[in-house]
Amino acid sequence: MSITNAQAELIWHWQDPFSPQEKTRLKHWVSKTAAAVEQTVAPYPFDVHVYFHRMAGKGEPVPWANTRRRPNQAIHFHVDPSYSLQQFLKDWTAPHELSHLLIPYVGQDYSWFAEGFASYLQYRVMHTLGVLTPEQVSQKTHAKISQAQDNYIYHKIPFHYAAQILRESKQYPVYYWGGAAFFQSLDARLQREQSSLVAVLKDYLACCRLQAKNLSNLVATLDRLAPAQVFAPALQAATTEAGFPLWE
């Protein structure tokens, strides 16, 4: 699959010294991944600021990364530039973080929503990149959600409230992939309506990404664009119904 350059302008910031060769490799990695996100879903309607910090000796290409939304839409990557381009492309971090920017900041109380969203999309972006097959996408997603469900112990309270406990106790795999189960279920419901999560997101990025500023506006807009109202009822269930999110 051919991946062209990202349509959004990527603005580079070097927070530590990097050699010219390292800069070229890192820019190629993020440019290719941003293009894959846009090809998987839709172009970003804004520039993306990319910050690079050096963090070597952690045993992986990207030990840490995070998004920031002010004053610009930005991602900070803490990287070990000794790894090859292919090793960077096989790492899930950039697909995850770049997926975050497809929706606005939804607030810390609903960070499970944001992390679940990015987790659910990351392997689909990696398929567009050519590093995962469709079968591997399905297998990895199913395995991660199944493991999260097996390790989930807060069966008497809604997932929204359990997620806060999971985050505070650093049970991140259950926290992230419980949120991903929420989006897997949404996607399955939309597919029964001859649509999909990606199809709704394409319309959202084209019309409304710069307008919705909080979770309630985001959910209302997605339901307006979807063929049936599924987002608001699913979110209500996550805040009122006990147990791990139902998924298919």
N, C-alpha and C positions, 0 to 999 in steps of 0.2 A: 504494500500500500504506500503510495507516494504522499509524503507530508511536506507541504510548502511552508513558507514563513508565516508566523502569526500575523493576523490582520491588525491586531492592536499593536501600538508602538510599545516596545519594551525599553525601559530606561534603566541603564546599568549604574550601579553604585558599588564601588570597591572599598569596603571598610577596613581591609587589611592589604598588605602587599601581595600581589599575584604576578607571576611572570606572564609575558605576552602569550606563550603557549597555553598556560593554564587559563587565562582569560578567554582565549579562543574556544577551548574545550568546554568551559562552563557556559559561555554564551550559546554555543551550539546545542548543548543539553537543554537549557531552559527554553530556547527559541523553538526547538523541535517539539518539546512537551507542550508549550503553550499553543502551538499550531495544532497539536493532536487534540487538546481540549476544545479548541474552536471547531475542529472538524467533527469531533464527537457530538458536540452540542450546538454552539453558535458563537460568533465573534463577540469578544468583549466590547462594550460600548464606551470604553475608556482606555487610557494608557495604563500600563502596569509597571510599577517601579520595582526593580529587583536588586536586592542588597546581598552582597557576598561577604561572609566572615570566614576566616580560616579556623578550622578546628580539626587538627590531625590527631592520629593515634587512638581513635575510638573504635577501629575495626569495621567501619562502614563509610560509604561515600558521603552520606548526609546524616550526621549524628542528630541534628536538630534543625527545625525550621518552624516559622510561624508567620501568620498574616497580620498585617496592620491596615486599618481602614482610614486613618487620618494622619496627615492632611491629604494623602493620596491612597489609592488602592495599591498595596505593597506586600511583598513577600521577602522575608529575611531568611536566607539559606546559610547555615553553618556547615561548611564542607571541608572534606579532605581532598585537595586537588590532585593527589598522587594516583587516584583511581582513574581508569580508562573511561572514555566516553560511553562505551557499551555497558560498563558497570553502573554508571550514573543512570543510563536509560532504563536499566532493569530494576532500579530502586523505585519504590512506590511513593516516595515523599513528594517529589515535584508534581506528579499527577494529583495527589491528594490536596496539596496546598493551592495549586492553581484552580482546582475545582471549587474550593472555598469561595473564590472571588465571583463565581457565577451568581451567587445570591448575596444580599446585604448582611451585615452583622445583625444577629438576632438576639443578642444579649447573653450574659453569662448563665442565667437561669435555664436557658434553652440551648446551651452549647452542645448538648447531646444531639440536638436536631442538626446543627451545623456539622458536627463531626460524623454523624451518621450519613449525612448527605455526601460529604467528601469521600468517606470510606466506600459507600456504595458505588460512586462514580470512578474511583481511582483505577480499578482493574479494567473498566471499559475504555478508559483513556489509554491504558497500557496495551490493550488490543489494537487500538488505532495506531499506536507507536510501532506495532509489529513485534512486540516482545511476549505477548500472550495470545493463544488461540481462543476462539469463542468457548471451546470446551473447558479450557483452563480458567477462563473468567468465571464460568458457572461453578466449576469445582471449588475454586478458591473462595468465592463468595459464600457458597453453601457451607464449606468447612469452617470458615471464620464465624458465621452466624450460629451454626450448630454448636461450636465450642463455647461461644459466648452464652448461649442458652443453657448448656450443660453446667456452666460455672455460675449461673445466676441463682441467687439465694433469697432474693427479696420478693417472694411470691405474694405477699399480703398487701403490698402497696403498689400504686401505679408506677410505671417505669419512669415517668418524669421526676418523681421524688426519689426513686431508687438511684437514678442517674447522678443526682447530687452526692449521694453517699459513695457511689462508685468512683466519682471524680476525686472526692476528698480523700478516699482511701487508696487512690492510685491504681484502681482496678481498670486500667485503660482498655484492654482488649474487650472486656464485657461492655464497658461504657461506649466505645466506638461502634462495635458491631451489633450491640442492641439497637443503637440508633440506625444502623444500616438495615436491620430487620424491618424497622418502621418504613423505610423507603422501598425495600423489596416488596412489601405488601402493597404499598401505594402503586408501584409500577405494575404489579400483577392486576390490580383492579383497573387501572387505566388501559392495559392491554385487552381486557375483556370488553372495553368500550371502543375497541379498534384504535387506540391511541397508545401513548407510552409516556413515561416520565421525561424522556429526552424530547419528545415531540412538544410537550407542554413547555419545557424549558426553552426550546428554540423560539417559540412565540413570545415567551417572557423576556428573553434577552433582546429580541427585536423591538419590543414596544415599551417595556416597563422597568427594566433593571435600574434605571437612574431615578425612578419615581418612588418605589417602595422603600421605606426607611426603617421599618420594623417588622417583627414577625407577623403581627395581625394583618398588616397591609400586604405582606408577601403572600400569606395563605389565601386571603381574599382574592388577590389578583390571580394566583394559580388556579383557584377554583373557577374563576370567571373564564379563564382560557381553556380549561379542561372540558371534555364533553359531558362530564358529570361531576357533581360536587363530592370530592373525595378527601381533599386535604384538611379542611376544617373538622369533619367528623373524625378523621384519623387522629388529629392532634388532640381533640377532646377525649378520645378513648385513651390516649397515652397519659392523660392527666387525671382520669377518673376511674379507669378500669385496672384492677390489680393484675400484676404478673408481667412476664416478658412480652414484648410486642408480638402479636400474632403474625406469622409469615408463612409463605407458601414455598 
